[in-house]
Amino acid sequence: MKNNSVVKILFTCLLLFFTTLVIAEELKELKKEGEYRGAQTATHPDWFKESFLDLEEDIADAAKLKKRLVVYFWQPGCPYCTQLWEENFAKQEIVDFFRSNFEIVALNMWGDREVISVGGNDYTEKSFSDALGIKYTPTLLFFDENKKVVHRLNGYIPPKSFKLALDYVAGKHEKEQSYGEFVASRQKKLASDSGALIKENFFSTLPESTKLAELIKQGKYLAVFFEGKGCDNNCTLLHEKTLKDPVTRDLVKQFVSVQFDRYSDNQIITPSGKKMSISEWANKLNISYLPAMVFFNDDGKEVMRIDAQMRTFHIQSVFDYVLSGAYKTEPNFQRYISARADKIRKQGTDVDIWAY
């Protein structure tokens, strides 16, 4: 009997020992999950319009003041939204110009407040964001007095570019030319006086009149990098930071990638089969911010673009969104990048959405 008791005690001790080991390993696994860093939630100024979110009414109110309405989409944890208010609106000339020419209404892209759109349709903030295909925050929609969106900024752009956008809408220049043409006419001289484009070994070398559609191999997408000699620090950051990252390079190399001077008069044949100069094509695509990256499928159709300032994680996420074909099944890019971040963290890798 004593021997049986000893055996039982030993068995119980061993069981407790191995159970403790298993629990310790499980805790260790839990601790391996990567951290999520870089999220910031913007603090908005107190001069936003007090609105019942009836957009037709808000447009009419702004028109009475000889102003135009801006609808601003943001989300909690968006560092680019914080950057908009802490950098662009830190400049008093921008604040003064904006408040003299615009009224602004803020919508949380995940919010549940009721919005009455132009035309009288009812939405929540979230469903309205989905209906408008909001992919990036901040996104700003500029309405004219006739209730039409005359300009749209998809993502954060630095103060100098932002001021150009405000000038374009406040001056009602949409009646004369596209925003891409408006910016190009002001930037072209600067571009011609600056240095050469920064090359990468994964860019295809193209002779004039190359048919871009013929470059797209079966199962591959075309990534067109529009840059310019006046791109300055924005292009340097792309090449010296983001494109030096091994994860980024692995993604980009799975595309057929070409680089164009946005202002070039060289002739090409576009993915849709039309012959024109690069600058004409850039105008038709409304390329206004540099560097811009536009993605095309093998049918020559644009499927996604980056035309705002982004840091490494978000640029990688756009390439992955296109490459994986996720854009076909998940139209909400923000949901996609949230799921992507979770997947990376579960593999034990930190995610810093604000790092270069």
C-alpha positions as CSV (number, residue, x, y, z in Angstrom):
1,M,0.0,0.0,0.0
2,K,2.8,2.4,0.9
3,N,4.4,1.8,-2.5
4,N,1.1,2.6,-4.2
5,S,0.8,5.8,-2.3
6,V,4.4,6.8,-3.2
7,V,3.7,6.0,-6.9
8,K,0.5,8.1,-6.8
9,I,2.3,11.0,-5.1
10,L,5.1,10.8,-7.7
11,F,2.6,10.6,-10.6
12,T,0.7,13.7,-9.2
13,C,4.0,15.6,-8.9
14,L,5.0,14.7,-12.4
15,L,1.5,15.7,-13.7
16,L,1.7,19.1,-11.9
17,F,5.2,19.5,-13.3
18,F,4.3,18.9,-16.9
19,T,1.1,20.9,-16.5
20,T,3.1,23.8,-15.3
21,L,5.5,23.5,-18.2
22,V,2.6,23.5,-20.7
23,I,1.1,26.6,-19.1
24,A,4.5,28.3,-19.1
25,E,4.9,27.5,-22.8
26,E,1.4,28.8,-23.6
27,L,2.1,32.0,-21.6
28,K,5.4,32.3,-23.5
29,E,3.6,32.0,-26.8
30,L,1.1,34.7,-25.7
31,K,4.0,37.0,-24.9
32,K,5.5,36.4,-28.3
33,E,2.7,38.4,-30.0
34,G,4.2,41.6,-31.5
35,E,3.4,45.1,-30.3
36,Y,1.3,47.6,-32.1
37,R,2.8,51.1,-32.1
38,G,2.4,54.5,-33.8
39,A,-1.4,55.0,-33.3
40,Q,-2.4,58.6,-32.5
41,T,-5.8,60.1,-32.2
42,A,-6.2,63.7,-33.5
43,T,-7.4,66.6,-31.4
44,H,-9.7,68.7,-33.5
45,P,-10.0,72.5,-33.1
46,D,-13.2,74.0,-31.6
47,W,-14.0,76.0,-34.8
48,F,-15.5,73.0,-36.6
49,K,-19.0,73.6,-37.9
50,E,-21.8,72.6,-35.5
51,S,-23.8,70.4,-37.8
52,F,-26.9,68.2,-37.9
53,L,-25.1,66.3,-40.7
54,D,-27.6,67.3,-43.3
55,L,-25.1,67.9,-46.1
56,E,-27.3,69.9,-48.4
57,E,-28.2,72.2,-45.5
58,D,-24.5,72.5,-44.6
59,I,-23.5,73.4,-48.3
60,A,-26.3,76.0,-48.4
61,D,-25.1,77.5,-45.1
62,A,-21.5,77.7,-46.3
63,A,-22.7,79.3,-49.6
64,K,-24.5,82.1,-47.7
65,L,-21.1,82.9,-46.1
66,K,-19.5,82.8,-49.6
67,K,-17.6,79.7,-48.5
68,R,-17.4,76.1,-49.6
69,L,-18.1,73.0,-47.5
70,V,-15.4,70.5,-46.6
71,V,-16.4,67.0,-45.3
72,Y,-13.4,65.5,-43.4
73,F,-13.2,61.8,-42.7
74,W,-11.0,60.7,-39.9
75,Q,-10.7,57.7,-37.5
76,P,-9.4,57.1,-34.0
77,G,-5.7,56.1,-33.9
78,C,-4.9,57.8,-37.3
79,P,-1.5,59.4,-37.0
80,Y,-1.9,61.1,-40.4
81,C,-5.0,62.9,-39.1
82,T,-2.9,64.1,-36.2
83,Q,-0.2,65.2,-38.6
84,L,-2.8,67.2,-40.6
85,W,-3.7,69.3,-37.5
86,E,-0.4,69.4,-35.8
87,E,1.7,70.3,-38.9
88,N,-0.5,71.8,-41.6
89,F,-2.8,73.7,-39.2
90,A,0.0,74.7,-37.0
91,K,0.7,77.4,-39.7
92,Q,-1.4,80.4,-39.0
93,E,-1.6,81.4,-42.7
94,I,-3.3,78.0,-43.5
95,V,-5.7,78.4,-40.6
96,D,-6.7,81.9,-41.6
97,F,-7.1,81.0,-45.3
98,F,-9.1,77.9,-44.5
99,R,-11.5,79.6,-42.1
100,S,-12.0,82.5,-44.5
101,N,-12.9,80.2,-47.4
102,F,-14.3,77.0,-46.0
103,E,-16.7,75.4,-43.4
104,I,-15.7,72.0,-42.2
105,V,-17.7,69.0,-40.9
106,A,-15.9,66.0,-39.4
107,L,-17.1,62.4,-39.8
108,N,-15.7,59.4,-38.1
109,M,-15.4,56.7,-40.7
110,W,-16.4,54.1,-38.1
111,G,-19.1,56.3,-36.5
112,D,-22.8,55.7,-36.0
113,R,-24.2,59.2,-36.3
114,E,-26.9,59.7,-38.9
115,V,-25.8,61.5,-42.1
116,I,-28.2,62.9,-44.7
117,S,-26.3,62.9,-48.0
118,V,-26.7,65.2,-51.0
119,G,-29.9,63.8,-52.5
120,G,-31.5,63.1,-49.2
121,N,-30.3,59.5,-48.6
122,D,-29.8,58.4,-45.0
123,Y,-26.6,56.8,-43.9
124,T,-24.5,56.3,-40.8
125,E,-21.1,57.8,-40.8
126,K,-19.7,54.3,-41.3
127,S,-22.0,53.3,-44.2
128,F,-21.5,56.7,-45.8
129,S,-17.8,56.2,-45.7
130,D,-18.2,52.8,-47.4
131,A,-20.5,54.2,-50.0
132,L,-17.9,56.9,-50.9
133,G,-15.1,54.3,-51.0
134,I,-13.0,56.0,-48.3
135,K,-9.7,54.2,-48.3
136,Y,-7.4,56.5,-46.4
137,T,-7.7,58.9,-43.5
138,P,-7.7,61.9,-43.6
139,T,-9.9,62.2,-46.6
140,L,-11.3,65.6,-47.5
141,L,-14.2,66.2,-49.8
142,F,-14.7,69.7,-51.2
143,F,-18.2,70.6,-52.3
144,D,-19.2,73.5,-54.5
145,E,-22.3,75.6,-54.2
146,N,-24.1,73.2,-56.6
147,K,-23.6,70.3,-54.2
148,K,-21.0,68.6,-56.4
149,V,-17.6,67.3,-55.1
150,V,-15.1,69.4,-57.0
151,H,-12.0,68.1,-55.3
152,R,-11.0,65.1,-53.1
153,L,-7.8,64.7,-51.0
154,N,-7.2,61.0,-50.3
155,G,-4.7,60.9,-47.4
156,Y,-2.2,63.4,-45.8
157,I,-0.2,65.8,-47.9
158,P,2.3,68.3,-46.5
159,P,1.6,72.0,-45.9
160,K,2.9,73.3,-49.2
161,S,0.9,70.8,-51.3
162,F,-2.1,71.3,-49.0
163,K,-2.1,75.0,-49.5
164,L,-2.2,74.4,-53.3
165,A,-5.3,72.3,-52.9
166,L,-7.0,75.0,-50.8
167,D,-6.0,77.6,-53.4
168,Y,-7.5,75.4,-56.2
169,V,-10.9,75.0,-54.5
170,A,-11.2,78.5,-53.0
171,G,-10.3,80.1,-56.4
172,K,-12.8,77.9,-58.2
173,H,-10.1,76.7,-60.6
174,E,-12.0,73.5,-61.2
175,K,-13.9,75.5,-63.9
176,E,-10.7,76.0,-65.8
177,Q,-8.6,72.8,-65.4
178,S,-8.1,69.6,-63.4
179,Y,-6.3,69.7,-60.2
180,G,-3.4,67.7,-61.7
181,E,-3.0,70.3,-64.4
182,F,-3.3,73.1,-61.9
183,V,-0.5,71.7,-59.7
184,A,1.7,70.8,-62.8
185,S,1.5,74.3,-64.2
186,R,2.9,75.6,-60.9
187,Q,5.5,72.9,-60.3
188,K,6.9,72.3,-63.8
189,K,9.5,75.1,-63.7
190,L,10.7,73.9,-60.3
191,A,10.9,70.4,-61.6
192,S,13.0,71.3,-64.6
193,D,15.5,73.1,-62.4
194,S,16.1,70.2,-60.0
195,G,18.2,67.0,-60.1
196,A,17.6,63.6,-61.6
197,L,15.2,60.9,-60.5
198,I,16.3,58.3,-58.1
199,K,16.6,54.9,-59.9
200,E,15.9,51.4,-58.5
201,N,17.2,48.1,-60.0
202,F,13.6,46.7,-60.1
203,F,12.4,49.5,-62.5
204,S,11.9,48.3,-66.1
205,T,13.9,50.3,-68.7
206,L,11.5,51.5,-71.3
207,P,12.2,52.8,-74.8
208,E,9.8,55.5,-76.1
209,S,6.3,54.4,-77.2
210,T,6.5,51.2,-75.1
211,K,3.1,49.5,-74.8
212,L,2.7,49.3,-71.0
213,A,0.1,46.6,-71.3
214,E,2.7,44.3,-72.9
215,L,4.9,44.6,-69.9
216,I,2.3,43.0,-67.6
217,K,3.2,39.3,-67.4
218,Q,0.4,36.8,-66.7
219,G,-0.5,37.0,-63.1
220,K,1.4,40.2,-62.4
221,Y,0.3,43.7,-61.8
222,L,1.8,46.9,-63.2
223,A,3.0,49.6,-60.7
224,V,3.7,53.0,-62.2
225,F,5.9,55.3,-60.1
226,F,5.3,58.9,-61.0
227,E,8.0,61.1,-59.7
228,G,9.5,64.4,-60.6
229,K,12.6,66.5,-60.3
230,G,10.8,68.8,-57.9
231,C,9.7,65.9,-55.6
232,D,12.5,66.7,-53.2
233,N,12.3,65.1,-49.7
234,N,9.1,63.1,-50.4
235,C,10.9,61.0,-53.1
236,T,14.0,60.8,-51.0
237,L,12.1,59.3,-48.1
238,L,10.4,56.8,-50.5
239,H,13.7,55.6,-51.9
240,E,16.1,55.9,-49.0
241,K,13.7,54.6,-46.3
242,T,10.7,52.6,-47.5
243,L,12.1,51.0,-50.7
244,K,15.3,50.0,-48.7
245,D,13.1,47.9,-46.4
246,P,13.5,44.2,-47.2
247,V,9.7,43.5,-46.9
248,T,8.9,46.4,-49.2
249,R,11.5,45.2,-51.8
250,D,10.1,41.7,-51.7
251,L,6.6,43.0,-52.4
252,V,7.6,45.4,-55.2
253,K,9.7,42.8,-57.0
254,Q,6.5,40.8,-57.6
255,F,5.2,43.6,-59.7
256,V,6.2,44.9,-63.1
257,S,7.4,48.4,-62.0
258,V,8.2,51.4,-64.1
259,Q,9.3,54.9,-63.2
260,F,8.3,58.1,-65.1
261,D,9.1,61.7,-64.8
262,R,5.6,63.2,-64.3
263,Y,6.5,66.2,-66.5
264,S,8.2,64.3,-69.4
265,D,7.1,64.8,-73.0
266,N,8.3,61.3,-74.0
267,Q,5.6,59.3,-75.7
268,I,4.2,56.1,-74.3
269,I,1.2,53.8,-75.0
270,T,-0.9,53.6,-71.8
271,P,-2.3,50.4,-70.3
272,S,-5.6,51.2,-72.0
273,G,-3.8,51.4,-75.4
274,K,-3.8,55.1,-76.0
275,K,-0.6,56.9,-77.3
276,M,0.2,60.2,-75.5
277,S,3.0,61.9,-73.6
278,I,3.8,60.9,-70.0
279,S,2.7,64.4,-68.8
280,E,-0.6,64.2,-70.7
281,W,-1.3,60.8,-69.2
282,A,-0.4,62.1,-65.7
283,N,-2.8,65.0,-66.2
284,K,-5.6,62.5,-67.3
285,L,-4.9,60.5,-64.2
286,N,-5.0,63.7,-62.2
287,I,-1.5,63.1,-60.7
288,S,-0.9,66.0,-58.3
289,Y,1.2,64.7,-55.5
290,L,4.7,63.2,-56.0
291,P,5.7,60.5,-55.6
292,A,2.5,58.8,-56.7
293,M,2.1,55.1,-57.3
294,V,-0.7,53.8,-59.6
295,F,-1.5,50.1,-59.9
296,F,-3.0,48.5,-63.0
297,N,-4.3,44.9,-63.6
298,D,-3.6,43.0,-66.8
299,D,-6.8,44.5,-68.4
300,G,-5.2,47.9,-68.1
301,K,-7.6,49.1,-65.4
302,E,-6.5,51.1,-62.4
303,V,-7.2,49.1,-59.2
304,M,-5.5,51.3,-56.5
305,R,-3.2,54.3,-56.1
306,I,-1.1,56.1,-53.5
307,D,-1.1,59.8,-54.0
308,A,-0.4,61.1,-50.5
309,Q,2.4,60.9,-48.0
310,M,2.6,57.5,-46.4
311,R,5.0,55.7,-44.2
312,T,6.4,52.2,-44.7
313,F,3.7,50.0,-43.2
314,H,0.9,51.6,-45.2
315,I,2.9,51.6,-48.4
316,Q,3.7,47.9,-47.9
317,S,0.0,47.3,-47.2
318,V,-1.1,48.8,-50.4
319,F,1.3,46.7,-52.4
320,D,0.1,43.6,-50.5
321,Y,-3.6,44.6,-50.9
322,V,-3.2,44.6,-54.7
323,L,-0.8,41.7,-55.0
324,S,-3.0,39.3,-52.9
325,G,-6.1,40.3,-54.9
326,A,-7.7,41.3,-51.6
327,Y,-9.1,44.5,-53.2
328,K,-11.5,42.2,-55.1
329,T,-13.1,40.8,-52.0
330,E,-12.5,43.5,-49.3
331,P,-13.4,46.9,-50.6
332,N,-12.6,48.6,-47.2
333,F,-8.8,49.1,-47.2
334,Q,-8.7,50.1,-43.6
335,R,-10.3,46.8,-42.5
336,Y,-7.7,45.0,-44.6
337,I,-4.7,46.7,-43.1
338,S,-6.2,46.1,-39.6
339,A,-6.4,42.4,-40.3
340,R,-2.9,42.4,-41.9
341,A,-1.4,44.1,-38.8
342,D,-3.1,41.5,-36.5
343,K,-1.7,38.7,-38.6
344,I,1.8,40.1,-38.5
345,R,1.6,40.6,-34.7
346,K,0.4,37.0,-34.2
347,Q,3.6,35.9,-35.9
348,G,5.6,37.7,-33.2
349,T,6.6,40.7,-35.2
350,D,6.0,44.3,-34.0
351,V,3.9,46.6,-36.2
352,D,4.8,50.3,-36.1
353,I,2.5,52.2,-38.4
354,W,4.4,55.4,-38.0
355,A,8.0,54.2,-38.7
356,Y,9.8,54.7,-42.0
